[in-house]
């Protein structure tokens, strides 16, 4: 705990209580380390949860947290009748007091100064960035009783059922629910500081932890980890919501009136139910997505998009499950611009890797429709980073549009598709943007593709969205011919005639013919995926694979990180790796040192039945893998 922190809390409380009629202490910068504890003004609940958790704090840190709560219990912040407001402003001020109110500064975050006010009468002057503190839990008596119970009974033992209850009754993933209930939320900025023991107790892997951190930041703000000692909520991304108490009150609402209830049988589970109710009331409701779907999305989402956009797997699932309410699909700002390629890849993955009846897969078609509509909006402009002067000259020669120059020396080029601006960069770089609504397959757009090559890889996504390959996937989704729980990647469901043809031609049974098509075509036919897609047990899978190995249609090789031991006879290239024979099927090319720049293992570009047919046609015409 920082030196002087407890004194700073006492000082702030005394200043807020002082009965000064009129004073302005301009030289007083406020109490020590107020930025550390200022978030608790809206609710002490998160600190209470941390102090009670057996996982969040070590015993020495718990003693410090209890000392903090002892001090807090005797301050104005623990008085139910105190009229407290949190105010933000653009200018630094010292402590102020007059007949109506006392204002104390409590820190500076994101170019905004923060203050807490104690108003001596109801109401008060209206201010744009002022939020009344709604007292929820944590008066003097409750805090005294809570700290006594922790010292006498020790911290609460973790109940693994509690996060399942919270996830089932809210919009949270199970991993995010576990972090929230365990009190470990302050560590989300630096996820590696969660020990192996903590992650094991919470049943969370490293990848799940990172995705859950993104999910909670999306809801509660992105300033987690302000200190190692105290939980802080942080500020939301939208300045209009500055210092709203939602995140703090979610946990404050969950605490029982009698703190002793937490130590009773089922106490943590009952708190999980209350957190779920508070979450829905304060932060809204999202479509319920199966935990298996969210976990599967989290495992592959790092492959998605042309760049990192910070969208969690839970949020991607929510976008696809309810595209009609997804704000990102309506947004003209960075939300859409940064994430649309990620959403495209999520759609392609959901189409091929989720079962019929899954709410995320059901939303793929309307999501793609909304993406198409947004990208045909004439007002939408996408950035393409920087290009050099010769590229602009080539565009000007093709279109006949000349570069204009303003009186301030700004040079600008705008041909309806391409927009470029030059501000006198020493290296001759131009800022390049384009209007996707004007993008097509003419020579003009071809030149844009060549100019943009090496700068940004969003154009292939735009090409695909308006390509017949996308139309074919939409047609497959519209056909709705899969049984509930069936997968597009199961050829016995989506290409039954082709499976029969392969079995007859090669003298195989149905299982072996289906597996051969999957090994021949798909980029990620891991053992786990095959069994999930086909509904097979291990023995059935092994029998089909052994038949292919006996007929020399597959080879066995313990390749690292492949997730399987059976492969078609072809050189293994790229990372994480794929058979060289498959590259033309997926419009991939082999680069320098066997590098494949666009090897997104989980994301197909074409409808799966079409890929099966194309792969088999190559075999029939003499281009079998060897």
C-alpha positions as CSV (number, residue, x, y, z in Angstrom):
1,X,0.0,0.0,0.0
2,X,1.4,3.4,-0.9
3,X,2.8,5.5,1.9
4,X,0.3,8.2,3.0
5,X,-2.7,6.6,1.3
6,X,-4.7,6.0,4.4
7,X,-3.9,9.5,5.6
8,X,-5.1,10.9,2.2
9,X,-8.4,9.2,2.7
10,X,-8.9,10.6,6.2
11,X,-7.8,14.1,4.9
12,X,-10.3,14.0,2.1
13,X,-13.1,13.0,4.4
14,X,-12.2,15.7,6.8
15,X,-12.1,18.3,4.1
16,X,-15.5,17.2,2.7
17,X,-17.0,17.5,6.2
18,X,-15.5,20.9,7.1
19,X,-18.1,23.5,8.0
20,X,-16.4,26.4,6.1
21,X,-18.8,29.0,4.9
22,X,-16.5,30.3,2.1
23,X,-13.0,29.3,1.3
24,X,-10.7,28.5,-1.6
25,X,-7.5,26.7,-1.0
26,X,-6.0,27.0,-4.4
27,X,-2.6,25.8,-3.4
28,X,-3.9,22.5,-2.0
29,X,-3.7,19.8,-4.6
30,X,-5.9,17.4,-2.6
31,X,-5.3,14.3,-0.6
32,X,-2.4,11.9,-1.2
33,X,-2.8,9.2,-3.8
34,X,-6.4,10.0,-4.4
35,X,-6.2,8.6,-7.9
36,X,-5.6,5.2,-6.3
37,X,-8.7,5.1,-4.1
38,X,-11.0,7.6,-5.9
39,X,-12.8,5.0,-7.9
40,X,-14.2,3.6,-4.6
41,X,-16.3,6.7,-4.0
42,X,-19.0,5.2,-6.2
43,X,-19.0,1.9,-4.2
44,X,-16.7,0.0,-2.0
45,X,-18.1,-3.4,-3.1
46,X,-15.1,-4.5,-5.3
47,X,-12.7,-3.9,-2.4
48,X,-14.9,-6.0,-0.2
49,X,-15.0,-8.8,-2.7
50,X,-11.2,-8.7,-3.0
51,X,-10.7,-8.8,0.8
52,X,-13.1,-11.7,1.1
53,X,-11.6,-13.8,-1.7
54,X,-9.1,-16.6,-0.9
55,X,-7.7,-16.2,-4.5
56,X,-7.3,-12.5,-5.0
57,X,-5.0,-11.6,-2.2
58,X,-2.2,-13.1,-0.2
59,X,-2.5,-12.9,3.6
60,X,-0.2,-9.9,4.0
61,X,-2.1,-8.0,1.2
62,X,-5.4,-8.9,2.8
63,X,-4.2,-7.3,6.1
64,X,-3.5,-4.1,4.2
65,X,-6.9,-4.2,2.5
66,X,-8.7,-4.7,5.8
67,X,-6.8,-1.8,7.2
68,X,-7.9,0.2,4.2
69,X,-11.6,-0.8,4.9
70,X,-11.2,0.1,8.6
71,X,-10.3,3.6,7.7
72,X,-13.0,3.8,5.0
73,X,-15.6,2.8,7.5
74,X,-15.0,5.9,9.5
75,X,-15.2,8.4,6.6
76,X,-17.9,10.4,4.9
77,X,-17.8,7.8,2.1
78,X,-19.5,5.3,4.5
79,X,-22.3,7.6,5.5
80,X,-25.6,6.8,3.9
81,X,-26.9,10.3,4.3
82,X,-23.9,12.1,2.7
83,X,-24.7,13.9,-0.6
84,X,-21.7,13.1,-2.7
85,X,-21.1,13.8,-6.3
86,X,-18.3,13.0,-8.7
87,X,-17.4,15.8,-11.1
88,X,-14.9,16.1,-14.0
89,X,-13.4,19.2,-15.4
90,X,-10.7,20.4,-17.8
91,X,-8.8,22.5,-15.3
92,X,-6.9,21.7,-12.2
93,X,-8.3,23.2,-9.0
94,X,-7.4,22.9,-5.3
95,X,-9.9,22.2,-2.5
96,X,-12.9,24.5,-2.6
97,X,-15.6,25.1,0.0
98,X,-18.6,27.4,0.2
99,X,-22.0,27.5,1.7
100,X,-23.4,25.0,-0.8
101,X,-20.6,22.5,-1.2
102,X,-17.0,21.3,-0.6
103,X,-15.0,20.1,-3.6
104,X,-11.8,18.0,-3.2
105,X,-9.6,16.9,-6.2
106,X,-9.1,13.1,-6.5
107,X,-6.9,12.7,-9.6
108,X,-6.3,13.2,-13.3
109,X,-7.2,10.6,-15.9
110,X,-7.3,11.0,-19.7
111,X,-6.9,14.8,-19.7
112,X,-9.7,15.2,-17.3
113,X,-9.5,16.3,-13.6
114,X,-11.7,14.5,-11.2
115,X,-13.3,15.9,-8.0
116,X,-15.6,14.6,-5.3
117,X,-18.1,17.1,-3.9
118,X,-20.1,17.0,-0.7
119,X,-23.3,19.1,-1.1
120,X,-24.9,20.5,1.9
121,X,-28.4,20.7,0.4
122,X,-30.5,18.7,-2.0
123,X,-29.9,19.4,-5.7
124,X,-27.2,21.9,-6.5
125,X,-25.9,23.5,-9.6
126,X,-26.2,21.5,-12.8
127,X,-23.0,20.4,-14.4
128,X,-22.3,18.5,-17.6
129,X,-19.9,16.0,-16.1
130,X,-21.4,15.5,-12.6
131,X,-22.7,12.1,-11.3
132,X,-24.5,11.7,-8.0
133,X,-23.1,8.9,-5.9
134,X,-25.9,6.4,-5.2
135,X,-25.1,4.7,-1.9
136,X,-25.6,0.9,-2.3
137,X,-23.6,-1.0,0.3
138,X,-20.9,-0.3,2.8
139,X,-22.0,1.9,5.7
140,X,-19.9,2.0,8.8
141,X,-21.7,-0.8,10.6
142,X,-21.5,-3.2,7.6
143,X,-17.8,-2.5,7.0
144,X,-17.0,-3.0,10.7
145,X,-18.9,-6.3,10.7
146,X,-17.3,-7.4,7.5
147,X,-13.7,-6.8,8.6
148,X,-14.4,-8.6,11.9
149,X,-15.7,-11.6,10.1
150,X,-12.8,-11.9,7.7
151,X,-10.4,-11.7,10.7
152,X,-12.3,-14.3,12.6
153,X,-13.3,-16.7,9.9
154,X,-10.7,-16.2,7.2
155,X,-11.4,-15.6,3.5
156,X,-14.2,-17.3,1.6
157,X,-13.3,-20.5,-0.1
158,X,-13.8,-20.6,-3.8
159,X,-16.9,-22.2,-5.1
160,X,-16.5,-23.3,-8.7
161,X,-20.3,-23.5,-9.2
162,X,-20.6,-19.7,-8.7
163,X,-19.2,-18.6,-12.0
164,X,-21.4,-21.1,-13.8
165,X,-24.4,-19.6,-12.1
166,X,-23.4,-16.1,-13.1
167,X,-22.6,-17.0,-16.7
168,X,-25.9,-18.9,-17.1
169,X,-27.9,-15.9,-15.7
170,X,-26.1,-13.0,-17.4
171,X,-24.3,-12.1,-20.6
172,X,-20.9,-13.0,-19.3
173,X,-18.7,-15.9,-20.3
174,X,-17.8,-18.4,-17.6
175,X,-14.1,-17.2,-17.6
176,X,-15.1,-13.5,-17.2
177,X,-17.6,-14.5,-14.5
178,X,-14.9,-16.4,-12.6
179,X,-12.6,-13.4,-12.7
180,X,-15.3,-11.0,-11.5
181,X,-16.4,-13.1,-8.6
182,X,-12.9,-14.0,-7.5
183,X,-11.9,-10.4,-7.1
184,X,-8.9,-10.8,-9.5
185,X,-10.3,-8.2,-11.8
186,X,-7.5,-5.6,-11.0
187,X,-5.0,-7.9,-12.7
188,X,-6.5,-7.8,-16.1
189,X,-4.1,-5.3,-17.7
190,X,-1.2,-7.6,-16.9
191,X,-2.8,-11.0,-17.2
192,X,0.5,-12.8,-16.8
193,X,0.6,-11.9,-13.1
194,X,-2.2,-14.4,-12.4
195,X,-0.3,-17.3,-11.0
196,X,-0.6,-20.8,-12.3
197,X,-2.3,-21.7,-9.1
198,X,-4.9,-19.0,-9.5
199,X,-5.7,-19.9,-13.1
200,X,-6.0,-23.6,-12.1
201,X,-8.4,-22.7,-9.3
202,X,-10.5,-20.6,-11.6
203,X,-10.2,-23.2,-14.4
204,X,-9.1,-20.6,-16.9
205,X,-6.3,-21.1,-19.5
206,X,-4.0,-18.3,-20.6
207,X,-6.0,-17.7,-23.9
208,X,-9.3,-17.7,-22.0
209,X,-7.9,-15.2,-19.5
210,X,-6.8,-12.8,-22.2
211,X,-10.2,-13.0,-23.9
212,X,-12.1,-12.6,-20.6
213,X,-10.0,-9.5,-19.9
214,X,-11.0,-8.0,-23.2
215,X,-14.7,-8.9,-22.5
216,X,-14.7,-7.2,-19.1
217,X,-12.9,-4.1,-20.4
218,X,-15.5,-3.8,-23.1
219,X,-18.2,-3.6,-20.4
220,X,-16.5,-1.9,-17.4
221,X,-13.8,0.3,-19.0
222,X,-10.2,-0.1,-20.0
223,X,-8.2,1.3,-17.1
224,X,-7.8,-1.9,-15.1
225,X,-4.7,-2.5,-13.0
226,X,-4.2,1.1,-11.7
227,X,-2.4,-0.4,-8.7
228,X,-1.3,-3.8,-7.6
229,X,-3.0,-3.4,-4.2
230,X,-6.5,-2.1,-5.0
231,X,-9.2,-2.9,-7.4
232,X,-10.1,0.0,-9.7
233,X,-12.9,0.1,-12.2
234,X,-11.3,2.6,-14.6
235,X,-13.0,4.8,-17.1
236,X,-15.3,3.8,-19.9
237,X,-14.2,4.5,-23.5
238,X,-17.1,6.9,-24.1
239,X,-16.4,10.2,-22.3
240,X,-20.1,10.8,-22.0
241,X,-20.2,8.0,-19.5
242,X,-17.3,9.4,-17.5
243,X,-17.5,8.1,-14.0
244,X,-20.9,6.4,-14.2
245,X,-21.0,3.9,-11.3
246,X,-22.1,0.8,-13.3
247,X,-19.0,-1.2,-12.9
248,X,-18.6,-0.5,-9.2
249,X,-22.3,-1.0,-8.3
250,X,-22.5,-4.4,-10.1
251,X,-20.5,-5.8,-7.2
252,X,-21.9,-3.5,-4.6
253,X,-25.4,-4.6,-5.5
254,X,-24.4,-8.2,-5.0
255,X,-23.3,-8.0,-1.4
256,X,-25.9,-9.1,1.3
257,X,-27.2,-6.7,3.9
258,X,-25.7,-9.0,6.5
259,X,-22.1,-9.7,5.6
260,X,-22.2,-13.0,7.6
261,X,-24.4,-14.4,4.8
262,X,-21.2,-14.7,2.6
263,X,-19.8,-17.4,5.0
264,X,-23.1,-19.4,5.0
265,X,-23.4,-22.5,2.8
266,X,-24.2,-21.3,-0.8
267,X,-23.2,-17.7,0.1
268,X,-21.0,-17.2,-2.9
269,X,-23.6,-18.8,-5.2
270,X,-26.3,-16.5,-3.9
271,X,-23.9,-13.6,-4.6
272,X,-23.5,-14.8,-8.2
273,X,-27.3,-14.6,-8.7
274,X,-27.3,-11.1,-7.3
275,X,-24.4,-10.1,-9.6
276,X,-26.2,-11.5,-12.6
277,X,-29.3,-9.4,-11.7
278,X,-27.3,-6.3,-11.2
279,X,-25.3,-6.9,-14.4
280,X,-28.5,-7.2,-16.5
281,X,-30.1,-4.1,-14.9
282,X,-27.1,-1.8,-15.1
283,X,-25.2,-3.0,-18.2
284,X,-27.9,-4.4,-20.4
285,X,-28.6,-7.8,-21.9
286,X,-26.9,-9.6,-24.8
287,X,-27.9,-12.8,-26.6
288,X,-27.1,-15.9,-24.6
289,X,-24.4,-17.9,-26.5
290,X,-23.3,-21.4,-25.5
291,X,-20.1,-21.5,-23.5
292,X,-18.7,-24.0,-25.9
293,X,-19.2,-21.6,-28.8
294,X,-17.5,-18.7,-27.0
295,X,-14.6,-21.0,-26.0
296,X,-14.2,-22.2,-29.6
297,X,-14.2,-18.7,-30.9
298,X,-11.6,-17.6,-28.3
299,X,-9.3,-20.4,-29.5
300,X,-9.1,-19.2,-33.1
301,X,-9.9,-15.5,-33.1
302,X,-6.3,-14.5,-33.2
303,X,-6.4,-15.7,-36.8
304,X,-9.2,-13.2,-37.7
305,X,-9.0,-9.9,-39.5
306,X,-6.3,-7.8,-41.1
307,X,-5.2,-6.4,-37.8
308,X,-5.8,-6.5,-34.0
309,X,-9.1,-4.8,-33.1
310,X,-9.4,-5.7,-29.4
311,X,-12.9,-7.3,-29.8
312,X,-13.3,-10.3,-27.4
313,X,-14.7,-13.6,-28.5
314,X,-17.8,-13.0,-26.3
315,X,-18.4,-9.8,-28.2
316,X,-17.8,-11.3,-31.6
317,X,-20.4,-14.0,-30.7
318,X,-22.8,-11.4,-29.5
319,X,-22.4,-9.4,-32.8
320,X,-23.2,-12.5,-34.9
321,X,-26.0,-13.7,-32.7
322,X,-27.8,-10.4,-32.8
323,X,-26.5,-8.3,-35.7
324,X,-29.6,-6.2,-35.8
325,X,-28.6,-4.6,-32.4
326,X,-24.8,-4.7,-32.8
327,X,-23.7,-1.1,-32.6
328,X,-20.4,-1.8,-34.4
329,X,-22.3,-2.6,-37.6
330,X,-24.0,0.8,-37.4
331,X,-21.0,2.8,-36.4
332,X,-19.2,5.2,-38.7
333,X,-16.2,5.5,-36.4
334,X,-13.2,3.4,-35.4
335,X,-15.5,0.6,-34.1
336,X,-16.5,-0.5,-37.6
337,X,-13.4,0.6,-39.5
338,X,-11.1,-1.4,-37.1
339,X,-13.2,-4.5,-36.8
340,X,-15.1,-5.2,-40.0
341,X,-12.4,-7.6,-41.4
342,X,-12.4,-9.5,-38.1
343,X,-16.2,-9.9,-38.3
344,X,-15.9,-11.2,-41.9
345,X,-13.5,-13.9,-40.7
346,X,-15.7,-14.7,-37.7
347,X,-18.6,-15.2,-40.1
348,X,-16.6,-17.6,-42.3
349,X,-15.5,-19.6,-39.3
350,X,-19.0,-19.8,-37.8
351,X,-20.4,-21.0,-41.1
352,X,-18.0,-23.9,-41.3
353,X,-17.2,-24.7,-37.7
354,X,-20.4,-24.3,-35.7
355,X,-23.3,-26.7,-35.7
356,X,-26.8,-26.1,-37.2
357,X,-28.9,-24.4,-34.6
358,X,-26.1,-22.5,-32.9
359,X,-27.3,-18.9,-32.5
360,X,-23.9,-17.5,-33.7
361,X,-24.1,-19.5,-36.9
362,X,-27.7,-18.5,-37.4
363,X,-26.6,-14.9,-37.5
364,X,-23.9,-15.3,-40.2
365,X,-26.2,-14.5,-43.2
366,X,-27.8,-11.3,-41.7
367,X,-24.3,-10.2,-40.4
368,X,-22.8,-10.5,-43.9
369,X,-25.8,-8.7,-45.3
370,X,-25.3,-5.8,-42.9
371,X,-21.6,-5.7,-43.7
372,X,-22.3,-5.5,-47.4
373,X,-24.8,-2.6,-46.8
374,X,-22.3,-0.6,-44.7
375,X,-19.5,-1.0,-47.2
376,X,-21.8,0.3,-50.0
377,X,-22.5,3.4,-48.0
378,X,-21.2,6.3,-50.1
379,X,-20.2,8.2,-47.0
380,X,-17.9,5.5,-45.6
381,X,-14.2,6.1,-46.0
382,X,-11.5,3.5,-45.1
383,X,-7.9,4.3,-44.4
384,X,-5.0,2.6,-46.2
385,X,-2.1,4.1,-44.4
386,X,0.7,5.6,-46.5
387,X,1.9,5.5,-50.1
388,X,4.6,7.3,-52.1
389,X,4.3,10.1,-54.7
390,X,4.8,7.8,-57.8
391,X,1.7,5.8,-56.7
392,X,-0.4,9.0,-56.7
393,X,1.0,10.0,-60.1
394,X,0.0,6.6,-61.6
395,X,-3.5,7.0,-60.3
396,X,-3.7,10.6,-61.7
397,X,-2.5,9.4,-65.1
398,X,-5.2,6.7,-65.2
399,X,-8.1,8.8,-64.1
400,X,-7.1,12.2,-65.5
401,X,-7.8,13.8,-62.1
402,X,-5.1,16.2,-61.0
403,X,-3.7,17.0,-57.6
404,X,-4.9,20.2,-56.0
405,X,-3.0,22.4,-53.5
406,X,-4.5,24.6,-50.9
407,X,-3.2,28.0,-49.7
408,X,-1.8,26.2,-46.6
409,X,0.3,24.0,-48.8
410,X,-1.8,20.9,-48.4
411,X,-1.9,18.7,-51.6
412,X,-5.0,16.6,-52.2
413,X,-6.1,14.0,-54.7
414,X,-9.7,12.7,-54.9
415,X,-11.0,10.7,-57.9
416,X,-14.2,9.4,-56.3
417,X,-12.6,6.1,-55.2
418,X,-9.2,7.1,-53.9
419,X,-8.5,10.1,-51.5
420,X,-4.9,11.0,-50.8
421,X,-3.5,13.9,-48.8
422,X,0.1,15.2,-48.5
423,X,1.2,17.6,-45.7
424,X,4.8,18.0,-46.7
425,X,6.2,14.7,-45.2
426,X,10.0,14.7,-45.5
427,X,9.9,11.2,-46.9
428,X,7.3,11.9,-49.5
429,X,4.5,9.8,-48.0
430,X,0.8,10.5,-48.7
431,X,-2.1,9.5,-46.5
432,X,-4.3,7.2,-48.6
433,X,-8.0,6.5,-48.1
434,X,-10.7,5.0,-50.3
435,X,-14.5,4.8,-50.6
436,X,-15.5,1.2,-50.6
437,X,-18.8,2.0,-52.2
438,X,-16.9,3.0,-55.4
439,X,-14.7,-0.1,-55.3
440,X,-15.3,-2.6,-58.1
441,X,-13.5,-4.8,-60.6
442,X,-12.5,-2.1,-63.1
443,X,-8.9,-1.0,-64.0
444,X,-9.3,1.8,-61.6
445,X,-9.8,-0.5,-58.7
446,X,-7.1,-2.9,-60.0
447,X,-4.6,0.0,-59.8
448,X,-5.7,0.7,-56.2
449,X,-5.0,-3.0,-55.4
450,X,-1.5,-2.7,-56.8
451,X,-0.9,0.6,-55.0
452,X,-2.1,-0.8,-51.7
453,X,-0.2,-4.0,-52.0
454,X,2.1,-4.4,-49.0
455,X,0.4,-1.6,-47.1
456,X,-2.9,-3.1,-46.0
457,X,-4.7,-6.3,-46.7
458,X,-8.3,-5.2,-46.3
459,X,-9.0,-5.3,-50.1
460,X,-9.1,-9.1,-50.3
461,X,-11.9,-9.0,-47.7
462,X,-13.8,-6.5,-49.8
463,X,-13.3,-8.6,-52.9
464,X,-14.6,-11.7,-51.1
465,X,-17.7,-10.0,-49.7
466,X,-19.0,-9.2,-53.2
467,X,-17.7,-12.4,-54.9
468,X,-19.7,-15.4,-56.0
469,X,-17.9,-17.4,-53.3
470,X,-19.7,-15.3,-50.6
471,X,-23.0,-15.7,-52.5
472,X,-22.5,-19.5,-52.5
473,X,-22.0,-19.5,-48.7
474,X,-25.1,-17.4,-48.2
475,X,-27.0,-19.9,-50.5
476,X,-25.8,-22.8,-48.3
477,X,-27.0,-21.1,-45.2
478,X,-30.3,-20.3,-46.8
479,X,-30.8,-23.9,-47.8
480,X,-31.0,-24.9,-44.1
481,X,-30.6,-28.6,-45.0
482,X,-28.5,-29.6,-42.1
483,X,-30.1,-31.5,-39.2
484,X,-29.9,-29.9,-35.8
485,X,-26.4,-30.2,-34.5
486,X,-25.0,-31.2,-37.9
487,X,-21.8,-29.6,-39.3
488,X,-21.2,-28.2,-42.8
489,X,-17.8,-30.0,-42.7
490,X,-19.5,-33.5,-42.4
491,X,-19.5,-34.6,-46.0
492,X,-22.1,-37.3,-45.3
493,X,-24.5,-34.4,-44.7
494,X,-23.4,-31.8,-47.3
495,X,-22.0,-34.0,-50.1
496,X,-23.5,-37.4,-49.6
497,X,-23.5,-38.2,-53.4
498,X,-19.8,-37.3,-53.6
499,X,-19.0,-39.6,-50.6
500,X,-20.8,-42.4,-52.4
501,X,-18.8,-41.7,-55.6
502,X,-15.5,-41.6,-53.7
503,X,-16.3,-44.9,-51.8
504,X,-17.2,-46.6,-55.1
505,X,-14.1,-45.3,-57.0
506,X,-11.6,-46.2,-54.3
507,X,-13.3,-49.2,-52.8
508,X,-13.8,-47.6,-49.3
509,X,-16.6,-47.8,-46.8
510,X,-18.7,-44.6,-46.2
511,X,-16.7,-43.6,-43.1
512,X,-13.3,-43.9,-44.8
513,X,-14.5,-42.0,-47.9
514,X,-15.8,-39.2,-45.7
515,X,-12.6,-38.9,-43.8
516,X,-10.6,-39.0,-47.1
517,X,-12.5,-36.0,-48.4
518,X,-11.9,-34.1,-45.1
519,X,-8.1,-34.9,-45.1
520,X,-7.9,-34.1,-48.8
521,X,-9.7,-30.7,-48.5
522,X,-9.8,-29.0,-45.1
523,X,-7.1,-27.0,-43.5
524,X,-7.7,-28.1,-40.0
525,X,-9.0,-31.7,-39.9
526,X,-7.6,-32.3,-36.4
527,X,-8.6,-35.5,-34.6
528,X,-10.7,-33.5,-32.2
529,X,-12.4,-31.6,-35.1
530,X,-13.1,-34.8,-37.1
531,X,-14.8,-36.5,-34.2
532,X,-16.8,-33.5,-33.3
533,X,-17.9,-32.8,-36.9
534,X,-18.7,-36.4,-37.7
535,X,-20.1,-37.4,-34.3
536,X,-17.6,-40.2,-34.1
537,X,-16.0,-42.0,-31.1
538,X,-12.3,-42.7,-31.1
539,X,-12.7,-46.3,-32.3
540,X,-14.8,-45.4,-35.3
541,X,-12.3,-42.7,-36.3
542,X,-9.3,-45.0,-35.9
543,X,-11.0,-47.7,-38.0
544,X,-11.6,-45.3,-40.9
545,X,-8.1,-43.8,-40.6
546,X,-6.5,-47.2,-40.6
547,X,-8.2,-48.2,-43.8
548,X,-6.9,-45.0,-45.5
549,X,-3.4,-45.8,-44.2
550,X,-3.6,-49.4,-45.5
551,X,-4.7,-48.2,-49.0
552,X,-1.8,-45.6,-49.1
553,X,-4.4,-42.8,-49.4
554,X,-3.0,-41.2,-46.2
555,X,0.3,-41.3,-44.4
556,X,1.1,-41.2,-40.7
557,X,3.5,-38.7,-39.2
558,X,3.8,-37.2,-35.7
559,X,4.0,-33.6,-36.9
560,X,4.2,-31.1,-34.1
561,X,1.2,-28.8,-33.4
562,X,-0.8,-30.5,-36.2
563,X,-3.4,-32.0,-33.8
564,X,-3.5,-35.2,-35.9
565,X,-1.3,-38.0,-37.1
566,X,-2.9,-38.7,-40.5
567,X,-2.1,-36.5,-43.6
568,X,-2.4,-36.7,-47.3
569,X,0.9,-37.5,-49.1
570,X,2.2,-34.0,-49.6
571,X,5.0,-31.7,-48.3
572,X,4.2,-29.9,-45.1
573,X,4.6,-26.1,-45.4
574,X,3.9,-22.9,-43.5
575,X,3.0,-22.3,-39.9
576,X,0.9,-23.6,-38.2
577,X,1.2,-25.9,-41.3
578,X,-0.8,-27.4,-44.1
579,X,-0.2,-29.9,-46.9
580,X,1.3,-28.1,-50.0
581,X,-1.3,-29.9,-52.3
582,X,-4.2,-28.0,-50.6
583,X,-2.9,-24.5,-51.3
584,X,-4.7,-23.9,-54.7
585,X,-8.0,-25.0,-53.1
586,X,-7.8,-22.1,-50.7
587,X,-6.3,-19.5,-53.0
588,X,-3.0,-19.6,-51.1
589,X,0.5,-19.3,-52.6
590,X,3.8,-20.4,-51.2
591,X,6.2,-17.6,-50.5
592,X,9.8,-17.2,-49.5
593,X,11.1,-20.0,-47.2
594,X,7.8,-21.8,-47.4
595,X,6.0,-18.9,-45.8
596,X,2.2,-18.6,-46.4
597,X,1.1,-15.1,-45.5
598,X,-2.7,-15.8,-45.4
599,X,-2.7,-19.2,-43.7
600,X,-5.8,-18.7,-41.5
601,X,-6.3,-22.3,-40.6
602,X,-9.9,-22.0,-39.4
603,X,-11.3,-19.7,-42.1
604,X,-12.5,-21.0,-45.5
605,X,-13.1,-18.7,-48.4
606,X,-15.5,-21.0,-50.3
607,X,-18.5,-23.1,-49.5
608,X,-17.4,-26.5,-48.0
609,X,-19.3,-28.7,-50.4
610,X,-17.7,-26.8,-53.4
611,X,-14.2,-27.4,-51.9
612,X,-14.9,-31.1,-51.5
613,X,-16.0,-31.3,-55.2
614,X,-13.0,-29.3,-56.4
615,X,-10.5,-31.4,-54.5
616,X,-12.0,-34.7,-55.7
617,X,-12.1,-33.5,-59.3
618,X,-8.3,-32.9,-59.1
619,X,-7.8,-36.5,-57.9
620,X,-10.0,-37.9,-60.7
621,X,-8.2,-35.9,-63.4
622,X,-4.8,-37.2,-62.3
623,X,-3.7,-34.5,-59.9
624,X,-3.9,-36.7,-56.7
625,X,-1.5,-35.9,-53.8
626,X,1.7,-37.9,-53.9
